[in-house]
Every structure is written in structure tokens, then in C-alpha cells.
Amino acid sequence: MILGSTGGAAGPAYRRPLPPVLPPRGLHPATQALPPLELTVPEMRYNPITGDWVIIAPERARRPGVHLAGSIRPTGPSHKEDCPFCVGNEHLTGAERLRIEGPGGWQIRSVENRYSALALEGPVEHRGQGLRATMSGVGRHEVLIETPDHGGFPSRRGEGAMQALVEAYHRRLVAFHEDPRVRHVVIFKNHGSSAGTSLEHPHSQIVGTPVVPAQVRERLVEALRYRSDHGQCLYCATLRLEFEEGARLILINEHFVAFLPYAALSPYHLWVFPKRHHGSFAGTTAEERGSLGSMLSELLKLVARRLADCDYNYVIQTLSPAENEVGYFHWYLALVPRVTRTAGFELGTGMYINTSSPEVSAAHLRGETGEGPPP
């Protein structure tokens, strides 16, 4: 069911539609009649999806060096002789599992990670006694080489290239889940050294693990609790509320909405939600995947322009294809610009300090506060 549809009965509670009049496509305009954007004192906000309390403390952004982590990247070479991901060095990568052809050769390759976190071969075996539990570290780990262009960072690539990348993500996700040992798959990109990348050539990674990670289980528990208490999907309810309030919306297209959550864990932390309720990225249509590629392309260009081309991570949070129809979970993409760093407080408490209110961050991304990072 498409959230935002205008006809028919309301249906089950977790599928209540969005208001019938949706904002126009593109950058969302500032919403009127809202509380003041600037916070004069810190406040704590609860994120019901992650289960986190977040401290919103804009005054901490006045410390030296805060929000200055990014710098405009120089245009690099399109080819490097010693790069294993460049054209002509295909023999330096792991075994190829996917190739998407383009003009003049391959456009995208997915290869086995030569430094895999998990062993490709072997059964899942559990061992242990009492508190000492172990299991064999088997699974799948691939690198998706996004472009043959060594300097072709996402913000410099066209919309079609990002659409092809999203299609590659989908194909590998489905393939990973055909392995009976794989219980969970995560698709992610590290862009820049502070985001954890070790090779400059644009690439993403996909990992299939034999267990469901604790963070995923905890978020499923929160989603199930909300469904039990309120009779509707927590993610759909969140999306409806973001439309009603409007202050944190960034981009909207036919199938997706990009916004900063009310209790964003860090400055400019973005979520991209599909309008249609479904639990797995594997359940997207070809049209939806094209729409996601278009939005991701526009978002990454926006981050580069507004946040001084900072480093970032993005992750697709999704269940398996078999869980696509669950009523309590809504797959989504999280994009985290690395404009601040976590430190001892976060490590010691598991709580986050966000040095910019999400409303101010959203206004900046929409271009309402001028170019470049905020002062």
C-alpha cells in the first residue's frame, strides 16, 4: 500500500494513509507556524525507533573545530595504476560475482572481499559451554566497485549511475539471502577516512552474517512493542508525523521521503523512508529502485554542497526477502555525515550528543541559512 494514497478505506491501523495533499517534489519548503528553530538551552529527545535518548546541545557546536571536519575534495585522477579497483587491475580483486556493463566496458562490479570479515566456505557450527559461546565465523562479504572512474565520487556521478548502483545492491541482497547460512544482510558505504574507508576508489560493501545483530534485534523489539501498544507500524507513524510537522523534511519524490528524525543521533543524520510500507529492500519494484537512486544522487550532491564535501556513511537497514510483508517493520536508508566525532561520553553511556538541532540542520540543508557549513 502506498502511503499518501487518497482513495479507499483506511484499512488496518498500521496502514493509515498520509494526509491526501502531499508537498511538492524536490526540496521541501520551510513549514510555517512551527516552534522556534533555535534552542536556547539543551534538551533531551527520545528516538522511538532506535530506543535512544539524545541530548540536543547546540551550544557545544561553538567549541573549536566542531562542524569543520569536511573540506572540498580536489578532483582526482580517473585511473591509478596501483589501484585494485581500476580498469585493467581486475585480476587484483577477489572473484567476481556481479558485473553490470556500460559504455566501453563494465560499469559496476561486485567481488569477493579479499580481506573478508567472514569465511565464505564452511557450515554454521555452534560451540560453547555456559557463558562461553562461539560459532563459526562464516558468511559472505563482497565489495561493490561503483564505477571504473577512480575519482568518480557519488556527488560527481549522474543520476543514472546511482540508479544502477541501487539495482546492484538489490541483486546482491537477494543473492546473499539465497545462502541458507545468512540470517542478516547489511549494505553500507564508507566515504572518506573519518568514515572508515581504506581505499579511495568509490566502493560499497555488503555483508551477510549468520546471526541477526543485537542492534537490529533491539530495533525490532521497539517496533513490535509499538505495534502491540498502538496497533500500527512505528515507521509509518513516524513518517506521518514528519509530514504533519514539516520542519525536518528535506527531499520528496514519487516513492521516497528524506528527513532528519526528531531525535537525530548526530548533526545532519538523515533517514530515507519509502512511502510504501514493506519490510525488505528486496521487495522494492524496479520503479522504486530507480526513484531511490535519484533521491540518493540528489542527497549526496546536497551534502557535498552544504557540508563542505564531508565524509559520510550510509546504511540500508532491511529485513530478509521472506520478511517483506511483516506489519511492524519498514526498511529504510540512514545517511550519516561525519561532521562531529563520538568520544568518551558516548562510549561510556551509549547516549549521543547532537550539537545541532535537527530543525536547524534541516533548514541548512534546504538552503535557508546560506552556503557552506554553519558557523
N, C-alpha and C positions, 0 to 999 in steps of 0.2 A: 504494500500500500504506500502510495506517495504522500508523505507529509505535505500538507498545504493544498490537498485536493479540495474542491469546492462543492462537490455534489455527493448525494447518497447519505445513508445513515452514518451515525458517528462510529458504529462498530464497537469492538471491545475497548475497554478503558485505555489500554496501553497503546491503542492505535487512534486516539483522538487526533483530528487533523489540526494543522496550524491555522491561524486566522486566514480567512479566504483571500484577503488582499495582501500579497507579499510585496516587499520592497523591490525596486527595480534591480536588474542585474548590475554587476560591476561593484565598484567601491560603494560601500553603504554610507549614506549621508548621516551627519550627526542627528541624534534624536532630540527633540525639544522636550521641555517640561521634565527634565531629569534633575536629580540632586546635583550639587556642585561636584565637579570632577576632582578638584584638588582636595586632598586630605590634609587637615591641619594637625592631626595627631595620629599616631599609629592605630590600626585596628586589626583585629583577628577575624578572618573569614574561614568558613568551613566549605571544603570541597566534597560534596556528597559522592562523587564518582570515584575519587581516589581515597576518600576517608581521611584526608589530611586537614589539619588546621594550619592556615598560612598567616604569617604576620605581614601585613601591608605597611611598610615603613618607608615612605618616600624620602624622609629627611636623611636616611643613610646614603642616598644617592649623591649627597653633597661631599662625601668623602673623596679624597684624591684618587683618580684612576677609575672610578666607577662609571660604567656605560662608555668606556673608551677602549674596549677590547678589540674593536674591529678597525680595519684600515682598508682603503681601496686597493684591491689586488691588481698588480700590474698584469698586462696581457702577456701570457707565457707562450712558449713555442708550441706549435701544433704536433710536434713529434720529438721524442728524445730517444737516442739510440739505446740507452741503458734502461729504459722503462719496460717492464714485462708486459704492460697492458697496451703498448703502442703497436700499430700495424707493423708486421714483419717479425715481431717477437712472440707470436702465438705459441711457439714451442716452449717458451719460458713459463707458461701458466699450467695449472692443473688441467685435467681432462675437460673438454668442452661438453656442456650439457644442453646448451641452447645457443642458437645463432639466428639473429634477425638480420637479413640482408638489406642493404641500402644502396644508393647510387655509388658505383665504384667499389663495392665490397661490403664487408659486414658493418652493421650499424650498432648492434648490441651483442655481446657475448656473455653467457653465464658459464663460469668454470669452477671446478672444484678448488676450494681454498687450499693452497699448498701448505699453509700453516693452520690447518683446521683445528678448531676448539674440540671437535668430536671425531671419533674414528668412524669411517664410512662402513667398514666391514665388522661383522660380529653380531651376536644376539644381545638382547637386553637381559642381563642377569642381575638378580638382587642377592646381596650377601649382607651379613652382619649379625650382631648379637646385642640385645639390649639397646643402649643408646648409640652404639656404633653401627651405623647403617651405611652401606655403599652399594653402588650399582655400576655396571659397565658404562663407560663414557662413550656411547655410540650414538650416531645420529647423522645429520647432513649439514654441510657448511659450504656455501658457494659464494663467489664474488661475481656480481653483475657489472661488467665493464660497460659503462653507459654510452660511450662514444669513442670512435677512433681518434678523436682530437684530444691531444694531451692537455691543452689549455681550454677545452670546451666546458667551462664550469656551467652549472644549470642556469644561472641568471643570464648567460650569454647564448643559450641554445633556444631554438624556436619551439613553439607550442607543439608541433608535430613530433619533435624529438622526445618531449616529455610524455606525450601520449603513448609513443612506442615503448618507453621505459615502463610506464604503468602496466601496459599489456604484458611485458616481460615479467614483471612482478607477479601478475595474476597466473601466468602459465607455470612459473616455478612453484608458487604456493600450492597449486593443485597437484603438481608432480610430487612435491615433498610429502603431501598427505596420502599419497598412494603407497608410501613406505609404512608398513604396519608398526614399525618401531617408533615412529614420530607421533608424539602427543601434542606438541605445540610448535608453531612456526612464527618466527619474528622476522620482519623485513625492516631494514633500517639503513640509514645513510649517515656517515660522519663526514662533515665538510670542514676542513681546517684542522690545524694541530690541536687547538684547545677543545675541539670536539672529538678528538681521538683518532684522527686519520693518520696512517703511516705512509701512504703513497699519494702523491699529488694528483695523478691521473684520475678523473672523475669515475667513481665506482660506488656501488651499494653492496650490501651483504644480506644474505638470507640464511637463517639457521633453524634447523629442525631438531628439537630436543626430545628425549624420551620421557620427560616429565613436564607437567604444567607448572611454570614458575610461581613462586609464592606471591609475587605482586599481582599476577593475573588472577590467581585464586582469590586473593583478598578483594579485588575489584568485582569479581563475580559474586562474592558473598554480599557486598554492598548493594549490587544490582538486584540480587534475589531478595534481600531484605526489603528494599524499596518496593519491589513488585508485590511482595506479600502484604506490606503495610498499606499501600496506596492503590494497588490493582492496575498499575500502568508501568511502562518502561521508564526508568530513571533518565535514560539518554534522550528519549523523545520529550519527556517533561522539561529537561534542561534546554533543549532546542526551542521549544515553545516559549519558554520564559525569556530566552535571549532575544527572540523576535519581538516579544512584548516590550522589553526594556530598550533594546536597540543600541545602547551606548557602547557595547563591546563588539558589535558586528563589523567585519572587515570586508569580505567579499561574498557575493552570492552569484550562483549560476543556476542552470536548469536543475541540477541534481545535487549540489553541494552548498554548504554554508561554512565559511571560515570566521571564527570569532575567538576572542580571548575569554576564557572562563572567568566567572565572577571571583573565584579564589585561585587565580593563576599561580602556579608554584614559583615562577620566576618572571622577570620583565619580558614582555612580548611573547610569552608562551602561548602558542596558537593551537586550536583544535579545528580540524576539518571534519564535519559530520555529514554523512549522506542524509538527504531528506527522507528517503525511503527506509523504513525500519527493516533491517536484516542483520544477522549476527556475524556473517563471514564476508570478508572481501572476495572470497571465491564465488559468492553468489551475485556479484555485480554483473550487469549486462555490458555488452560492448559499448553501447552509447554512454553508460555511466562511467566506464573506464576512460573514455575519451574526454568526458566532462571533468573527471578528476585530474587528468593530465593537463588540461587547460588551466584549471584553478591552481595546481601546483606550480606550473610555469609562471603564472602571474604573481603568485605569492612570493616565490623566490626572487623574482625581479624586484618586488616591493621591498623585501627585506634587504636586498643589496643596496637599493636606493636610499631607504630611510635609516638604515642601521649601519652605514659605512662598510657594507660588504662583510659583515661579521661572520665568524664561524657559526655553524649550527648543526643540530642533529634533527632528523625526523624518523619517526617510527610508525608503522602501521600496526595498530592494536586490533587483532582479529581472532575469532574462533575458527574452528575447522569447518570444511565444507558440510560435514554431517550435522553441524550445529547452526546452520544458516537460519533455520526457522524458529529458533528459541525466542520467546516473547520478552525476555528480560535484558538482553544484551544487544548493543548497537555498535558495530565496528566503526573505527574512526582513525584518522591520522593525526599525530601530535608533532608539531614543529617547534623546536626549542632553540631560539637564537642564544648564542653563548656570549652575552654581554656582561655577565657577572660570574663569580665563582662561588661554589659552595665551600664551606670551611668548617671549623670545629663545632660551631653551634649546630649546623645541620647534621654533621656526623654524630654528635652526641645526643641529639633529641629526635632525629628523624623528621623534624619540622623544617619548614622553609621560610626564609625572609625574602619577600619581594620588595625591591626598592623603588618600584613604580606602580602606582595604582593601575589596575587593568583598564580603567576608563581613560586615563591619560595616555597609556601605551597605545590603546586603540585609536585615539584621536591623532596621535603622532603618525601611526601607520597609514591612516586615511589622508594624511597631508594637511591636517588642520593646525599644525604647530610649526610649519616650515620644514625645510630640508635638513638632512643630517640627523645625528643622534641628539637627544635632548640634552640641555646643559646640566 
